[in-house]
Amino acid sequence: MMSMRLEKLRQADLNLLITFAAIAEEKSITAAASRLFLSQPAVSRALQRARAMFQDDLLIRSPNGFELTLRGRKILDELEGLLPRMENLVAPSLFDPAREKSHFRISGPDNVCTVVVPPLCRQYANARYQVQFEFWPWRSGIAELVEHGQLDLVLHIDDGLLPSHFQSERLYKEDWICAVARDSQFGDRLPLKQYLAASHIVVATYEGVQTIPDKQLAAVAAKRSSCIRLPYFGVALQCLPGTELVLTLTSGMTSVIKNDRRLRLVKAPQELHAFHFLMAWHPRLNTDPRHVWLREAMRSTIAALNS
């Protein structure tokens, strides 16, 4: 049945519907031609083809211009509802977050969420907007969730682990810093030798995957030792007071450390280099108006932080 319908549509010249509607509304071939930016002979020929397609006169001349036949009236009534829908189908649509409800599912490690989520909520989680943000826990298999449409956006470290066909964009740059207990023996800077001699809390979001600090240390033939591994930076910070442990974390969490009197910041070894956080999404969402807006909201959030 579907193939029969498609075959009939393929054989029909749908442009004739637009020409017919213009003549019916203007009641004049001359006026319709001007409106459609066509010549009068072209519009006359289109009307003849429309009559043949529908096997009806559609429009007949009268003292007041063209008048619809009964069949023509029925077709025009259908077109009044159909043409706006066809226009919306082919024209670029826009998303208005102040009027349209939308639910976005996002995931990222807790260090990037610490940076992004508070200003995002302050800007968009209010009565002016109809959008909702749902943040999912960061875990292995994130790429599959994006692939299957269960996540709209992921906030990810630029470490090459995302599938190559995903779209991505750099959001902002992070440096590595170290946090220690306030009363620990460490100075204000950790040279590499002292850093490697210390015992570390390591935050690893992916099981069995080397962290970025460990990759960068491996590049200089170095390796740190850890007594505890956790998936969350927030929990790791709570483990530091009263210990001589070192936690290496991203500079976006500086304010969290400064607000905790039990902790202090220490400069990380220069061998640990800055990196970028990305936002990544499936390419099928490239031009969707809702997701175009979401990505722009992320850009605006980061821009506001840097201003």
Legacy VTK file of the C-alpha trace (Angstrom):
# vtk DataFile Version 3.0
C-alpha trace
ASCII
DATASET POLYDATA
POINTS 307 float
0.000 0.000 0.000
2.794 2.422 0.914
4.669 1.699 -2.321
1.496 2.386 -4.353
1.065 5.756 -2.623
4.696 6.690 -3.226
4.399 5.728 -6.892
1.346 7.979 -7.321
3.125 10.865 -5.614
6.195 10.331 -7.773
4.082 10.655 -10.893
2.361 13.824 -9.642
3.834 17.314 -10.059
3.291 18.760 -6.585
4.355 22.218 -7.776
1.019 22.389 -9.575
-0.718 22.485 -6.188
1.074 25.706 -5.301
0.196 27.293 -8.625
-3.426 26.206 -8.318
-3.674 27.618 -4.772
-2.196 30.948 -5.880
-4.682 31.299 -8.774
-7.588 30.328 -6.519
-6.618 32.889 -3.901
-5.835 35.700 -6.346
-8.690 34.806 -8.752
-6.392 35.970 -11.536
-3.629 34.355 -13.576
-1.863 37.715 -13.874
-1.841 38.288 -10.117
-0.856 34.688 -9.444
2.032 34.961 -11.915
3.308 38.097 -10.187
3.068 36.435 -6.774
4.913 33.318 -7.980
7.527 35.274 -10.014
6.471 33.384 -13.145
5.234 34.461 -16.557
1.508 34.424 -17.340
1.917 31.728 -20.022
3.795 29.515 -17.529
1.001 29.868 -14.974
-1.653 29.168 -17.641
0.183 26.007 -18.694
0.483 24.925 -15.055
-3.262 25.340 -14.610
-3.917 23.157 -17.650
-1.622 20.443 -16.257
-3.355 20.663 -12.872
-6.734 20.217 -14.571
-5.416 17.135 -16.348
-3.914 15.723 -13.137
-7.173 16.098 -11.211
-9.435 15.475 -14.207
-11.489 18.535 -13.293
-11.684 22.153 -14.436
-10.786 23.262 -10.885
-11.287 26.949 -11.781
-13.755 28.486 -14.207
-13.978 32.062 -15.397
-16.691 34.308 -13.962
-17.410 38.070 -14.013
-15.419 38.387 -10.781
-12.412 36.369 -11.984
-11.795 32.685 -11.513
-14.276 30.695 -9.461
-13.663 27.284 -7.895
-15.495 24.180 -8.990
-16.774 21.908 -6.227
-13.754 19.651 -6.729
-11.482 22.700 -6.753
-12.985 23.945 -3.458
-12.382 20.595 -1.801
-8.768 20.515 -2.976
-8.142 24.090 -1.825
-9.620 23.335 1.606
-7.192 20.408 1.931
-4.277 22.542 0.785
-4.992 25.238 3.384
-4.009 22.738 6.051
-1.436 20.815 4.034
0.729 23.599 2.597
1.708 25.159 5.964
2.715 21.695 7.201
4.752 21.108 4.046
6.403 24.504 4.515
7.329 23.638 8.110
8.676 20.309 6.880
11.145 21.805 4.419
11.911 25.155 6.069
14.546 25.366 8.842
12.757 25.259 12.171
13.763 27.110 15.326
13.638 26.088 18.957
12.327 28.567 21.508
13.295 27.373 25.021
11.039 29.999 26.572
7.944 28.463 24.955
8.755 24.861 24.079
9.334 22.166 26.650
12.381 19.986 26.140
14.284 17.437 28.209
18.052 17.066 27.744
20.123 14.142 29.046
23.788 14.918 29.648
26.657 13.031 31.253
30.158 13.946 32.369
32.668 13.233 35.169
32.104 15.098 38.417
35.034 17.491 37.863
33.587 18.909 34.631
30.077 18.907 36.127
31.434 20.965 39.045
32.455 23.623 36.532
29.523 23.509 34.118
26.379 22.537 36.015
26.068 25.388 38.584
26.242 28.251 36.046
24.091 26.292 33.586
21.390 25.924 36.228
21.624 29.552 37.303
21.154 30.667 33.718
18.474 28.282 32.455
16.779 26.505 35.391
14.241 29.247 36.070
10.743 30.330 35.145
11.898 31.977 31.908
12.757 28.646 30.295
10.821 25.441 29.677
13.914 23.208 29.403
14.920 20.436 31.803
18.436 19.057 32.296
19.033 15.531 33.536
22.642 14.607 34.342
23.464 10.909 34.247
26.323 9.305 36.199
29.579 8.937 34.292
30.413 5.314 33.630
31.772 2.893 31.062
29.566 2.404 28.017
28.792 6.126 27.670
29.471 6.005 23.924
26.857 3.276 23.470
24.266 5.396 25.261
24.939 8.259 22.860
24.882 5.875 19.903
21.462 4.547 20.889
19.961 7.976 21.556
19.765 7.623 25.347
22.110 10.566 25.940
22.028 13.887 24.111
25.438 15.263 25.049
28.554 14.100 26.873
31.239 16.230 28.509
34.454 14.358 27.939
38.211 14.667 28.257
40.057 15.051 24.955
41.733 11.646 25.243
40.804 10.011 21.953
38.442 7.448 23.499
35.275 8.645 21.785
34.194 6.943 18.520
35.686 8.702 15.519
32.287 9.397 13.923
31.048 11.398 16.929
30.966 15.169 16.592
32.912 17.077 19.231
33.936 20.598 20.140
36.412 21.925 22.659
34.695 23.685 25.540
37.514 24.900 27.752
41.068 24.205 28.885
42.067 22.741 32.255
45.378 22.560 34.104
46.378 19.933 36.646
46.631 20.918 40.303
47.237 18.925 43.464
45.270 18.947 46.698
46.696 17.845 50.051
45.712 18.071 53.693
46.395 21.538 55.123
48.680 20.172 57.848
50.595 17.802 55.553
54.356 18.019 55.031
54.223 19.166 51.416
55.371 22.585 50.273
53.662 24.854 47.759
55.032 22.922 44.764
55.545 19.244 44.054
58.592 18.565 41.884
58.382 15.316 39.958
60.712 13.402 42.308
58.662 14.259 45.398
55.411 13.704 43.486
56.474 10.179 42.524
57.638 9.399 46.082
54.219 10.353 47.533
51.223 8.075 47.890
48.272 9.109 45.746
44.518 8.957 45.596
43.744 8.303 41.934
40.416 9.217 40.380
39.726 6.869 37.479
36.343 7.153 35.760
36.928 4.199 33.430
37.851 0.809 34.806
41.082 -0.500 33.288
41.769 2.736 31.327
44.887 4.751 32.104
44.162 8.246 33.412
45.546 11.329 31.665
48.082 12.087 34.455
49.322 8.496 34.261
49.601 8.735 30.463
51.589 11.951 30.753
53.873 10.422 33.399
54.406 7.358 31.233
55.615 9.667 28.455
58.573 10.620 30.689
59.051 7.023 31.901
57.554 7.738 35.318
54.822 6.121 37.372
53.040 7.178 40.570
51.859 4.826 43.278
48.354 4.865 44.673
46.747 3.348 47.744
43.179 4.120 46.743
41.281 4.560 43.474
37.895 6.257 43.254
35.498 7.271 40.459
34.654 10.698 41.976
36.807 13.741 42.715
34.361 15.034 45.322
34.688 11.887 47.432
38.471 11.791 46.939
38.789 15.299 48.398
37.030 14.153 51.571
39.666 11.434 52.020
42.609 13.864 52.237
42.280 15.499 55.695
44.545 13.888 58.279
46.692 12.101 55.645
49.870 12.622 53.607
48.073 11.618 50.429
48.151 13.620 47.199
45.162 14.065 44.903
45.763 15.270 41.354
42.726 16.990 39.934
41.620 19.583 37.426
41.921 23.323 38.018
38.171 23.809 37.656
37.835 22.407 41.177
40.114 25.060 42.712
37.243 26.870 44.432
36.076 23.634 46.086
39.499 23.174 47.659
39.796 26.798 48.745
36.410 26.590 50.459
37.534 23.634 52.589
39.790 24.797 55.441
41.123 21.286 55.876
42.740 21.341 52.432
45.228 23.390 50.444
46.478 23.633 46.898
49.921 22.545 45.737
51.348 23.139 42.262
51.553 19.958 40.215
54.772 18.823 38.475
55.426 20.626 35.216
55.425 17.259 33.463
51.627 17.225 33.806
50.294 19.234 30.886
46.999 21.071 30.341
44.217 19.428 28.344
40.757 20.251 27.007
37.251 19.204 27.921
34.954 18.492 24.991
31.266 18.364 24.436
30.439 15.478 22.124
27.263 14.299 20.411
26.017 11.957 17.724
26.112 13.439 14.188
22.388 12.759 13.694
21.833 15.673 16.117
23.961 18.157 14.143
21.119 20.268 12.768
18.269 19.476 15.157
17.107 22.873 16.507
16.803 21.621 20.103
20.342 20.294 20.150
21.754 23.294 18.306
20.321 25.387 21.148
21.713 23.018 23.815
25.236 23.283 22.466
24.966 27.055 22.232
23.766 27.115 25.848
26.910 25.194 26.813
29.108 27.641 24.886
27.387 30.610 26.533
27.846 29.064 29.970
31.586 28.634 29.438
31.933 32.099 27.883
30.262 33.639 30.936
32.733 31.865 33.222
35.671 33.212 31.244
34.394 36.790 31.018
LINES 1 308
307 0 1 2 3 4 5 6 7 8 9 10 11 12 13 14 15 16 17 18 19 20 21 22 23 24 25 26 27 28 29 30 31 32 33 34 35 36 37 38 39 40 41 42 43 44 45 46 47 48 49 50 51 52 53 54 55 56 57 58 59 60 61 62 63 64 65 66 67 68 69 70 71 72 73 74 75 76 77 78 79 80 81 82 83 84 85 86 87 88 89 90 91 92 93 94 95 96 97 98 99 100 101 102 103 104 105 106 107 108 109 110 111 112 113 114 115 116 117 118 119 120 121 122 123 124 125 126 127 128 129 130 131 132 133 134 135 136 137 138 139 140 141 142 143 144 145 146 147 148 149 150 151 152 153 154 155 156 157 158 159 160 161 162 163 164 165 166 167 168 169 170 171 172 173 174 175 176 177 178 179 180 181 182 183 184 185 186 187 188 189 190 191 192 193 194 195 196 197 198 199 200 201 202 203 204 205 206 207 208 209 210 211 212 213 214 215 216 217 218 219 220 221 222 223 224 225 226 227 228 229 230 231 232 233 234 235 236 237 238 239 240 241 242 243 244 245 246 247 248 249 250 251 252 253 254 255 256 257 258 259 260 261 262 263 264 265 266 267 268 269 270 271 272 273 274 275 276 277 278 279 280 281 282 283 284 285 286 287 288 289 290 291 292 293 294 295 296 297 298 299 300 301 302 303 304 305 306
